[in-house]
Amino acid sequence: MSDVDDAGGAGAAILVREKTMGSTAVSCPMLTATNYTVWAMRMKVVLRIHKLWGVIDPGTETSEEKDCLAMGLLYQAIPETLIMQTGEQDSAKKLWD
C-alpha cells in the first residue's frame, strides 16, 4: 500500500491506496472537490476489477460479502470530511449514489 499526504493546494499530492494483484497494483483514487468525473471513472474500473460493480450498477447483486468489500473500497477513496457527510449508509449502492 502506498500513502501520500494531501498538502491541500492545487497540484498537491493526494493519498493513494494500492492493492497488489499478482504483479499489478490497483489504486483507489482519492475523491477531491474538483475530480468527481475522473474519480468515478477510475473507481468504476477498480470495482469492476474486483468484480464488485454489480452491487452498485444496476444494484441487483445481493452478495453481502461483495457489498461490504465494495463499501470498503469506496470508503478508502473518500476523504474523512466527506465520509462524515454521507452518514451511515448500509449498502455500496447508496454510498455511491
MDTraj code that builds the backbone (N, CA, C; nanometers):
import mdtraj as md
import numpy as np

residues = "MET SER ASP VAL ASP ASP ALA GLY GLY ALA GLY ALA ALA ILE LEU VAL ARG GLU LYS THR MET GLY SER THR ALA VAL SER CYS PRO MET LEU THR ALA THR ASN TYR THR VAL TRP ALA MET ARG MET LYS VAL VAL LEU ARG ILE HIS LYS LEU TRP GLY VAL ILE ASP PRO GLY THR GLU THR SER GLU GLU LYS ASP CYS LEU ALA MET GLY LEU LEU TYR GLN ALA ILE PRO GLU THR LEU ILE MET GLN THR GLY GLU GLN ASP SER ALA LYS LYS LEU TRP ASP".split()
xyz = np.array([
    [0.0852, -0.1162, 0.0000],
    [0.0000, 0.0000, 0.0000],
    [0.0895, 0.1221, 0.0000],
    [0.0531, 0.2235, -0.0758],
    [0.1302, 0.3458, -0.0871],
    [0.0493, 0.4607, -0.0309],
    [0.1094, 0.5424, 0.0547],
    [0.0402, 0.6567, 0.1130],
    [0.1141, 0.7845, 0.0783],
    [0.0427, 0.8849, 0.0314],
    [0.0958, 1.0178, 0.0059],
    [-0.0006, 1.1161, 0.0679],
    [0.0481, 1.2102, 0.1485],
    [-0.0409, 1.3046, 0.2161],
    [-0.0865, 1.4143, 0.1226],
    [-0.2082, 1.4629, 0.1421],
    [-0.2647, 1.5737, 0.0663],
    [-0.2188, 1.7044, 0.1302],
    [-0.1410, 1.7844, 0.0551],
    [-0.0925, 1.9115, 0.1074],
    [-0.1984, 2.0194, 0.0962],
    [-0.3103, 1.9922, 0.0272],
    [-0.4229, 2.0831, 0.0222],
    [-0.4210, 2.1841, -0.0893],
    [-0.3117, 2.2061, -0.1570],
    [-0.3061, 2.3066, -0.2626],
    [-0.3275, 2.2472, -0.3997],
    [-0.3364, 2.3350, -0.4983],
    [-0.3529, 2.2898, -0.6360],
    [-0.2297, 2.2103, -0.6758],
    [-0.2500, 2.0983, -0.7361],
    [-0.1407, 2.0136, -0.7795],
    [-0.0753, 1.9365, -0.6659],
    [-0.1338, 1.9404, -0.5487],
    [-0.0775, 1.8726, -0.4323],
    [-0.0934, 1.7218, -0.4467],
    [-0.0056, 1.6484, -0.3819],
    [-0.0149, 1.5030, -0.3819],
    [-0.1381, 1.4618, -0.3031],
    [-0.1989, 1.3515, -0.3421],
    [-0.3216, 1.3036, -0.2794],
    [-0.2979, 1.1626, -0.2279],
    [-0.3537, 1.1311, -0.1111],
    [-0.3424, 0.9990, -0.0532],
    [-0.3927, 0.8943, -0.1517],
    [-0.3135, 0.7900, -0.1739],
    [-0.3492, 0.6854, -0.2687],
    [-0.3379, 0.5517, -0.1982],
    [-0.4355, 0.4663, -0.2162],
    [-0.4324, 0.3318, -0.1607],
    [-0.4099, 0.2355, -0.2763],
    [-0.3200, 0.1394, -0.2572],
    [-0.2919, 0.0420, -0.3612],
    [-0.3159, -0.0985, -0.3100],
    [-0.3635, -0.1847, -0.3980],
    [-0.3759, -0.3254, -0.3669],
    [-0.3001, -0.4006, -0.4746],
    [-0.2079, -0.4864, -0.4346],
    [-0.1293, -0.5601, -0.5316],
    [-0.2022, -0.6875, -0.5698],
    [-0.2170, -0.7077, -0.7000],
    [-0.2807, -0.8278, -0.7539],
    [-0.1791, -0.8935, -0.8454],
    [-0.1108, -0.9966, -0.7962],
    [-0.0055, -1.0565, -0.8747],
    [0.1048, -0.9545, -0.8932],
    [0.1341, -0.9198, -1.0173],
    [0.2381, -0.8213, -1.0447],
    [0.1792, -0.6837, -1.0747],
    [0.0476, -0.6666, -1.0555],
    [-0.0191, -0.5410, -1.0865],
    [-0.0735, -0.4772, -0.9593],
    [-0.0491, -0.3471, -0.9431],
    [-0.1036, -0.2738, -0.8288],
    [-0.2258, -0.1960, -0.8748],
    [-0.3361, -0.2086, -0.8013],
    [-0.4598, -0.1376, -0.8327],
    [-0.4802, -0.0327, -0.7243],
    [-0.4900, 0.0943, -0.7640],
    [-0.5032, 0.2045, -0.6687],
    [-0.6459, 0.2557, -0.6627],
    [-0.6900, 0.2882, -0.5423],
    [-0.8174, 0.3568, -0.5252],
    [-0.7880, 0.5061, -0.5268],
    [-0.8381, 0.5785, -0.6266],
    [-0.8121, 0.7227, -0.6311],
    [-0.8883, 0.7950, -0.5213],
    [-0.8324, 0.9044, -0.4715],
    [-0.8980, 0.9819, -0.3661],
    [-0.9861, 1.0889, -0.4294],
    [-1.1107, 1.0960, -0.3863],
    [-1.2048, 1.1975, -0.4328],
    [-1.1652, 1.3333, -0.3764],
    [-1.1700, 1.4350, -0.4627],
    [-1.1442, 1.5720, -0.4183],
    [-1.2624, 1.6590, -0.4617],
    [-1.2548, 1.7870, -0.4318],
    [-1.3619, 1.8799, -0.4680],
    [-1.3690, 1.9037, -0.6183],
    [-1.2647, 1.8677, -0.6917],
    [-1.2606, 1.9011, -0.8343],
    [-1.2459, 1.7822, -0.9285],
    [-1.2412, 1.6588, -0.8781],
    [-1.2118, 1.5460, -0.9675],
    [-1.3214, 1.4396, -0.9748],
    [-1.4462, 1.4739, -0.9443],
    [-1.5502, 1.3708, -0.9356],
    [-1.5629, 1.2864, -1.0631],
    [-1.5667, 1.3485, -1.1792],
    [-1.5885, 1.2733, -1.3034],
    [-1.4774, 1.1712, -1.3274],
    [-1.3535, 1.2137, -1.3144],
    [-1.2401, 1.1226, -1.3336],
    [-1.2370, 1.0189, -1.2217],
    [-1.2635, 1.0623, -1.0971],
    [-1.2673, 0.9697, -0.9835],
    [-1.3696, 0.8593, -1.0074],
    [-1.4895, 0.8971, -1.0510],
    [-1.5963, 0.7988, -1.0735],
    [-1.5574, 0.6989, -1.1820],
    [-1.4941, 0.7474, -1.2878],
    [-1.4498, 0.6578, -1.3957],
    [-1.3458, 0.5586, -1.3427],
    [-1.2512, 0.6085, -1.2656],
    [-1.1456, 0.5216, -1.2121],
    [-1.2001, 0.4235, -1.1091],
    [-1.2896, 0.4691, -1.0216],
    [-1.3469, 0.3793, -0.9210],
    [-1.4319, 0.2708, -0.9863],
    [-1.5000, 0.3050, -1.0936],
    [-1.5798, 0.2052, -1.1652],
    [-1.4887, 0.0930, -1.2157],
    [-1.3726, 0.1298, -1.2673],
    [-1.2770, 0.0293, -1.3154],
    [-1.2248, -0.0541, -1.1988],
    [-1.1893, 0.0105, -1.0878],
    [-1.1403, -0.0627, -0.9700],
    [-1.2462, -0.1618, -0.9223],
    [-1.3702, -0.1186, -0.9150],
    [-1.4780, -0.2070, -0.8709],
    [-1.5023, -0.3206, -0.9700],
    [-1.4871, -0.2932, -1.0983],
    [-1.5018, -0.3992, -1.1989],
    [-1.3879, -0.5004, -1.1888],
    [-1.2660, -0.4531, -1.1648],
    [-1.1516, -0.5442, -1.1492],
    [-1.1795, -0.6441, -1.0374],
    [-1.2402, -0.5957, -0.9293],
    [-1.2722, -0.6813, -0.8151],
    [-1.4072, -0.7516, -0.8303],
    [-1.4692, -0.7355, -0.9473],
    [-1.5995, -0.7970, -0.9770],
    [-1.7063, -0.7542, -0.8758],
    [-1.7053, -0.6228, -0.8438],
    [-1.7969, -0.5676, -0.7456],
    [-1.8951, -0.4668, -0.8039],
    [-1.8800, -0.4308, -0.9308],
    [-1.9645, -0.3267, -0.9889],
    [-2.1121, -0.3660, -0.9870],
    [-2.1416, -0.4940, -0.9904],
    [-2.2802, -0.5416, -0.9909],
    [-2.3599, -0.5042, -0.8672],
    [-2.2930, -0.4793, -0.7540],
    [-2.3668, -0.4382, -0.6342],
    [-2.4047, -0.2905, -0.6410],
    [-2.3410, -0.2170, -0.7330],
    [-2.3703, -0.0746, -0.7474],
    [-2.4569, -0.0476, -0.8697],
    [-2.4202, -0.0997, -0.9826],
    [-2.4955, -0.0756, -1.1051],
    [-2.5138, -0.2061, -1.1785],
    [-2.6314, -0.2574, -1.1902],
    [-2.7591, -0.1925, -1.1635],
    [-2.8061, -0.2034, -1.0196],
    [-2.7247, -0.2553, -0.9308],
    [-2.7652, -0.2651, -0.7905],
    [-2.8497, -0.3871, -0.7623],
    [-2.8419, -0.4854, -0.8504],
    [-2.9261, -0.6034, -0.8348],
    [-2.8529, -0.7192, -0.7687],
    [-2.7202, -0.7154, -0.7632],
    [-2.6457, -0.8229, -0.6990],
    [-2.6604, -0.8080, -0.5479],
    [-2.6883, -0.9171, -0.4790],
    [-2.7209, -0.9071, -0.3370],
    [-2.6215, -0.9784, -0.2462],
    [-2.4999, -1.0004, -0.2919],
    [-2.3998, -1.0649, -0.2083],
    [-2.3537, -0.9693, -0.0989],
    [-2.3782, -1.0068, 0.0264],
    [-2.3375, -0.9219, 0.1388],
    [-2.1859, -0.9047, 0.1425],
    [-2.1131, -1.0125, 0.1117],
    [-1.9665, -1.0062, 0.1116],
    [-1.9165, -0.9064, 0.0067],
    [-1.9720, -0.9128, -0.1145],
    [-1.9312, -0.8206, -0.2204],
    [-1.9715, -0.6768, -0.1871],
    [-2.0885, -0.6608, -0.1276],
    [-2.1350, -0.5278, -0.0908],
    [-2.0419, -0.4654, 0.0135],
    [-2.0021, -0.5434, 0.1125],
    [-1.9110, -0.4932, 0.2167],
    [-1.7742, -0.4593, 0.1588],
    [-1.7249, -0.5422, 0.0675],
    [-1.5955, -0.5154, 0.0047],
    [-1.6027, -0.3883, -0.0801],
    [-1.7111, -0.3719, -0.1549],
    [-1.7283, -0.2510, -0.2364],
    [-1.7360, -0.1268, -0.1476],
    [-1.8072, -0.1354, -0.0357],
    [-1.8144, -0.0223, 0.0569],
    [-1.6761, 0.0096, 0.1139],
    [-1.5989, -0.0930, 0.1443],
    [-1.4638, -0.0722, 0.1952],
    [-1.3763, 0.0013, 0.0954],
    [-1.3849, -0.0376, -0.0317],
    [-1.3065, 0.0312, -0.1352],
    [-1.3531, 0.1752, -0.1521],
    [-1.4830, 0.1972, -0.1495],
    [-1.5346, 0.3343, -0.1629],
    [-1.4901, 0.4208, -0.0455],
    [-1.4988, 0.3677, 0.0756],
    [-1.4582, 0.4458, 0.1929],
    [-1.3085, 0.4782, 0.1904],
    [-1.2270, 0.3917, 0.1294],
    [-1.0843, 0.4211, 0.1150],
    [-1.0603, 0.5366, 0.0190],
    [-1.1541, 0.5598, -0.0719],
    [-1.1367, 0.6596, -0.1770],
    [-1.2107, 0.7903, -0.1488],
    [-1.2686, 0.8022, -0.0304],
    [-1.3439, 0.9223, 0.0066],
    [-1.2750, 0.9870, 0.1270],
    [-1.2479, 1.1171, 0.1223],
    [-1.1834, 1.1825, 0.2370],
    [-1.2728, 1.1796, 0.3610],
    [-1.2092, 1.1857, 0.4781],
    [-1.2824, 1.1754, 0.6046],
    [-1.3945, 1.2780, 0.6162],
    [-1.3714, 1.3989, 0.5684],
    [-1.4749, 1.5022, 0.5789],
    [-1.5998, 1.4643, 0.5016],
    [-1.5835, 1.3992, 0.3881],
    [-1.6980, 1.3566, 0.3080],
    [-1.7648, 1.2339, 0.3691],
    [-1.6867, 1.1467, 0.4295],
    [-1.7448, 1.0295, 0.4955],
    [-1.8433, 1.0751, 0.6031],
    [-1.8062, 1.1773, 0.6768],
    [-1.8947, 1.2292, 0.7809],
    [-2.0228, 1.2866, 0.7203],
    [-2.0165, 1.3385, 0.5985],
    [-2.1346, 1.3944, 0.5326],
    [-2.2259, 1.2860, 0.4760],
    [-2.1710, 1.1703, 0.4419],
    [-2.2521, 1.0647, 0.3806],
    [-2.3382, 0.9925, 0.4832],
    [-2.3031, 1.0045, 0.6093],
    [-2.3804, 0.9341, 0.7106],
    [-2.3493, 0.7858, 0.7066],
    [-2.4256, 0.7090, 0.7777],
    [-2.4042, 0.5644, 0.7817],
    [-2.4906, 0.4987, 0.6749],
    [-2.4312, 0.4724, 0.5622],
    [-2.5016, 0.4046, 0.4530],
    [-2.4922, 0.2538, 0.4754],
    [-2.5969, 0.1811, 0.4377],
    [-2.5977, 0.0367, 0.4604],
    [-2.5727, -0.0449, 0.3345],
    [-2.5391, 0.0220, 0.2233],
    [-2.5054, -0.0519, 0.1011],
    [-2.4109, 0.0315, 0.0151],
    [-2.3335, -0.0392, -0.0677],
    [-2.2405, 0.0284, -0.1577],
    [-2.3159, 0.1148, -0.2583],
    [-2.4318, 0.0687, -0.3037],
    [-2.5108, 0.1468, -0.3998],
    [-2.5544, 0.2798, -0.3391],
    [-2.6044, 0.2776, -0.2158],
    [-2.6467, 0.4022, -0.1506],
    [-2.5275, 0.4955, -0.1292],
    [-2.4126, 0.4391, -0.0948],
    [-2.2932, 0.5197, -0.0758],
    [-2.2510, 0.5821, -0.2085],
    [-2.2547, 0.5043, -0.3166],
    [-2.2172, 0.5554, -0.4492],
    [-2.3133, 0.6650, -0.4939],
    [-2.4436, 0.6416, -0.4760],
    [-2.5431, 0.7391, -0.5206],
    [-2.5336, 0.8646, -0.4373],
])
top = md.Topology()
chain = top.add_chain()
for i, resn in enumerate(residues, 1):
    res = top.add_residue(resn, chain, resSeq=i)
    for name in ("N", "CA", "C"):
        top.add_atom(name, md.element.get_by_symbol(name[0]), res)
traj = md.Trajectory(xyz[None], top)
